Amino acid sequence: MSELILAVPSKGRLQEQALEFLTRSGLKIDRARGGRDYRGHIGGMPEVEVAFLSASEIARELAAGHAHLGLTGLDLVHETVDDPGQREAQLHLVTPLGFGPADVVVAVPERWIDVDTMADLADAAEMHRARHGRTLRVATKFVHMTRRFFAAHGLADYRIVESLGATEGAPAAGAADLIVDITTTGATLAANQLKVLSDGVILQSQANFVASRVAPWTDTSRSLAATIVDRIAAEMRARSILEVRAVVPDPARAALETAERFGAVAPFGTDPAPLTLHVPRRRGSECAAFLRLIGAPSVVIVQVADVYEDNPLTEALLAAIA
């Protein structure tokens, strides 16, 4: 019997990135019947059932308490549970995962040269009704987010056209006047002669690891969740740092100076030789050069697989699902 259900995207680039991330975190998923199997298990954790669902279904299942944990986009979390208070009561955002970036934006035709802000759009809506006798049509899959964002900007004179296909093509096809959609690079919007309003970014999204506050948690499922989040945090920490090792004349002073200069930490203290530092990835080469400058005959930089340490993510999760 499954003690914990982990929901994972069932298709697309988000699924690929999620499975790669989980595998790197020591959470490789086994599927008995291969890619067509919509159920699976994590190797070595038979009590965890993996459910392959669409990204939007994952948000709904977590909010309903039918899954304990899941990987999905922040945009889908906000669209599925639009009310902030309800979202806080039903879901706990464990951590962003660093992949699947996309912005939810308001985009209008480039030919609307006088429309650059939401205030301009509100003025354009009034003019459009006066000139054409109808409200502006907004094509989107993000109905709830659109309504909340437009209301916050005092824009009420519009009509939602729910989009089931390629939203960015709706204005050119005559099905809508503007859109609310996700974009990563903006290239698709530009190809369809659309521009993002200067204050039209509704949400900056990426893949998130999410826990359901309303799922049937037990001591066993909490323990499993803590193990999963601990492994995820270890992989994310390892991805963000390089391990720099060197024998230096004064390890304590070197640790202090590299902390001040590069944000390095000495996880094992300064007594062991060689001195071991964990340095933000982008500062690794600079730190190595500095250690050479202060007398290290050689410096080794290592990419570590995982870094297990005190984990505030697990503490916050356990508090949320207590």
C-alpha positions in Angstrom: 0.0 0.0 0.0 1.3 3.4 -0.9 2.0 5.7 2.0 2.9 8.8 -0.1 1.9 9.9 -3.7 4.3 12.0 -5.6 2.8 13.6 -8.8 5.2 14.2 -11.7 4.5 15.7 -15.2 3.4 13.1 -17.7 4.8 14.7 -20.9 6.8 17.4 -22.5 10.0 19.2 -21.7 8.8 19.7 -18.1 8.6 15.9 -17.6 12.1 15.4 -19.0 13.6 18.0 -16.7 11.7 16.7 -13.7 12.9 13.1 -14.2 16.4 14.3 -14.8 16.3 16.4 -11.6 14.8 13.5 -9.5 17.4 11.1 -10.9 20.3 13.5 -10.0 18.7 13.7 -6.5 18.9 9.9 -6.0 15.2 9.5 -6.6 15.1 7.6 -9.9 11.6 6.5 -10.9 11.0 2.9 -12.0 8.0 2.4 -14.4 7.1 -1.3 -14.8 5.7 -0.9 -18.3 8.0 1.8 -19.5 6.9 5.2 -20.8 3.3 4.3 -21.2 2.9 3.5 -17.6 1.2 6.3 -15.6 2.3 4.8 -12.3 5.7 4.2 -10.9 7.9 3.9 -7.8 11.1 5.4 -6.6 13.9 2.9 -6.4 14.5 1.8 -2.8 11.3 3.6 -1.6 8.5 1.1 -2.4 6.1 3.0 -0.1 6.2 6.0 -2.5 3.8 5.8 -5.5 4.6 8.1 -8.4 1.6 9.4 -10.4 2.2 10.8 -13.9 -0.3 13.6 -14.5 -0.5 16.7 -16.7 1.1 19.7 -15.0 -2.3 21.3 -14.5 -3.8 18.1 -13.0 -0.9 18.0 -10.5 -1.9 21.4 -9.1 -5.5 20.3 -8.8 -4.7 17.0 -7.2 -2.4 18.6 -4.6 -5.1 21.2 -3.8 -7.6 18.4 -3.4 -5.3 16.4 -1.2 -5.2 13.4 -3.6 -1.4 13.7 -3.9 1.1 14.5 -1.1 3.9 16.0 -3.2 4.3 17.2 -6.7 6.4 19.0 -9.3 4.5 21.6 -11.4 4.8 25.2 -12.6 4.1 28.1 -10.2 1.8 29.5 -12.9 -0.4 26.5 -12.7 -0.5 26.6 -8.9 -1.6 30.2 -9.0 -4.2 29.6 -11.7 -5.6 26.5 -10.0 -5.9 28.0 -6.5 -6.3 31.7 -7.3 -7.2 33.0 -3.9 -3.9 33.6 -1.9 -5.5 32.7 1.4 -6.9 29.5 0.1 -3.6 28.7 -1.6 -1.8 29.1 1.7 -4.3 26.9 3.4 -4.1 24.1 0.8 -0.5 24.1 -0.5 3.0 24.6 0.7 5.6 25.7 -1.8 8.7 23.7 -0.8 11.2 25.3 -3.2 11.6 26.5 -6.7 13.6 24.0 -8.7 15.6 26.2 -11.2 14.1 24.8 -14.4 11.0 25.4 -16.5 11.1 29.2 -16.4 8.2 31.2 -18.0 6.5 34.5 -17.4 2.7 35.0 -17.5 2.3 38.2 -19.5 -0.2 40.6 -21.0 0.6 41.0 -24.7 -1.0 43.3 -27.3 -0.4 43.8 -31.0 2.7 45.8 -31.8 0.6 48.1 -34.0 -1.0 49.5 -30.8 1.8 52.0 -30.5 0.0 54.1 -27.8 -0.5 51.1 -25.5 2.5 50.4 -23.3 1.0 50.0 -19.8 -2.0 48.6 -18.2 -3.4 52.1 -17.7 -3.0 52.6 -21.5 -4.9 49.4 -22.0 -7.7 50.6 -19.8 -8.0 53.7 -21.9 -7.8 51.6 -25.1 -10.7 49.5 -23.8 -12.9 52.5 -23.4 -12.0 53.8 -26.9 -12.6 50.4 -28.4 -16.1 50.2 -27.0 -16.9 53.7 -28.2 -15.6 53.0 -31.6 -16.7 49.4 -32.2 -19.5 48.9 -29.8 -17.9 45.9 -28.0 -15.4 45.1 -25.3 -11.9 44.0 -25.8 -11.5 40.2 -26.2 -8.6 38.6 -24.2 -7.5 35.1 -25.2 -6.0 33.1 -22.4 -5.7 29.8 -20.6 -5.2 31.7 -17.4 -8.7 32.9 -16.7 -8.4 33.4 -12.9 -5.0 35.1 -13.0 -6.2 37.4 -15.8 -9.3 38.5 -13.9 -7.4 39.2 -10.7 -4.6 41.1 -12.4 -6.9 43.2 -14.5 -9.1 44.0 -11.5 -6.0 45.1 -9.6 -5.3 47.6 -12.5 -8.9 48.8 -12.6 -9.6 47.2 -15.9 -13.1 45.8 -16.2 -14.2 46.4 -19.8 -13.1 43.2 -21.4 -14.3 39.7 -22.2 -12.3 36.5 -21.7 -12.0 34.2 -24.7 -10.8 30.9 -23.4 -7.9 29.5 -25.5 -7.6 25.8 -26.2 -4.8 26.0 -28.8 -2.0 28.4 -29.7 -3.0 31.5 -27.7 -0.4 33.7 -29.4 -2.1 33.3 -32.8 -5.6 34.5 -31.6 -5.2 38.2 -32.4 -3.9 37.5 -36.0 -6.8 35.1 -36.5 -9.3 37.7 -35.4 -10.4 35.6 -32.4 -9.1 38.1 -29.8 -7.7 41.6 -29.5 -4.9 40.7 -27.0 -3.7 37.8 -25.0 -2.5 36.6 -21.6 0.0 33.8 -22.0 3.3 32.3 -20.9 6.5 33.2 -22.6 10.1 32.2 -22.1 12.1 34.2 -24.6 9.5 36.3 -26.2 10.4 35.0 -29.6 7.0 33.4 -30.3 5.2 36.7 -29.3 7.5 38.7 -31.6 6.8 36.2 -34.4 3.1 36.9 -34.0 3.7 40.7 -33.9 2.8 41.0 -30.2 4.5 43.0 -27.4 4.5 42.6 -23.6 3.2 45.6 -21.7 5.9 47.3 -19.6 4.0 46.5 -16.4 2.3 43.4 -17.9 4.2 40.6 -16.2 1.6 38.9 -14.1 3.9 36.2 -12.7 7.5 35.0 -13.1 7.1 31.2 -13.0 9.3 28.1 -12.9 8.9 24.5 -11.8 8.3 24.2 -8.1 8.3 21.3 -5.6 4.9 21.6 -3.8 3.3 19.8 -0.9 -0.3 19.4 -0.1 -1.3 20.6 3.3 -4.7 18.8 3.0 -3.5 15.3 2.0 -3.8 12.5 4.5 -0.4 12.7 6.2 0.8 10.0 8.6 4.0 9.7 10.5 5.3 7.4 7.7 4.4 9.7 4.9 6.0 12.7 6.7 9.2 10.7 7.2 9.2 9.8 3.5 8.6 13.4 2.5 11.4 14.6 4.7 13.8 12.1 3.0 12.7 13.2 -0.5 13.1 16.9 0.3 16.5 16.2 2.0 17.8 14.6 -1.2 16.4 17.4 -3.3 18.0 20.0 -1.1 21.3 18.1 -1.2 21.3 18.1 -5.1 20.3 21.7 -5.3 23.1 22.8 -2.9 25.6 20.7 -4.8 24.5 22.3 -8.1 25.1 25.8 -6.7 28.6 25.3 -5.4 32.1 24.0 -6.2 34.3 22.4 -3.7 37.8 23.9 -3.6 40.6 22.1 -1.8 44.1 23.5 -1.0 46.9 23.3 1.5 47.6 26.8 2.7 50.0 28.3 5.3 47.2 29.7 7.5 43.9 27.8 7.0 41.9 29.8 9.5 42.9 33.1 7.9 42.3 31.7 4.4 38.8 30.5 5.4 38.0 34.0 6.8 39.3 35.9 3.8 37.6 33.6 1.2 34.3 33.9 3.1 34.6 37.7 2.9 35.7 37.8 -0.7 33.8 35.0 -2.3 31.1 33.8 0.0 33.0 30.6 0.8 32.3 28.3 3.7 34.5 25.7 5.3 32.1 22.9 6.1 34.6 20.7 7.9 36.4 23.5 9.8 40.0 24.7 9.3 41.9 21.9 11.1 41.8 19.2 8.4 44.3 19.3 5.6 43.7 20.2 2.9 41.4 23.1 3.6 38.1 22.4 2.0 35.8 25.2 0.9 32.4 25.3 -0.6 32.3 28.3 -3.0 29.4 29.7 -5.1 29.8 28.2 -8.5 30.5 31.5 -10.3 33.3 32.4 -7.9 35.3 29.1 -7.9 38.0 30.1 -10.3 38.5 33.4 -8.5 38.8 31.7 -5.2 41.4 29.2 -6.6 43.5 32.1 -7.9 43.4 33.8 -4.5 44.5 30.6 -2.7 47.4 30.3 -5.1 48.3 33.9 -4.4 48.5 33.3 -0.6 50.7 30.3 -0.9 48.8 27.2 -2.0 51.1 25.1 -4.1 48.1 23.5 -5.8 44.3 23.9 -5.8 41.8 21.3 -6.7 38.2 22.2 -7.8 35.7 19.4 -7.6 32.0 19.2 -8.6 30.3 17.4 -5.8 27.2 15.2 -6.4 25.3 16.0 -3.2 25.7 18.2 -0.1 23.8 17.0 2.9 23.5 19.6 5.6 21.0 21.2 8.0 18.0 21.7 5.7 15.5 24.5 6.4 13.4 23.2 3.5 12.6 20.0 5.4 12.0 21.9 8.6 9.5 24.2 6.9 7.8 21.3 5.2 7.3 19.3 8.4 5.9 22.4 10.1 3.4 22.9 7.2 2.1 19.3 7.2 2.1 18.8 11.0 
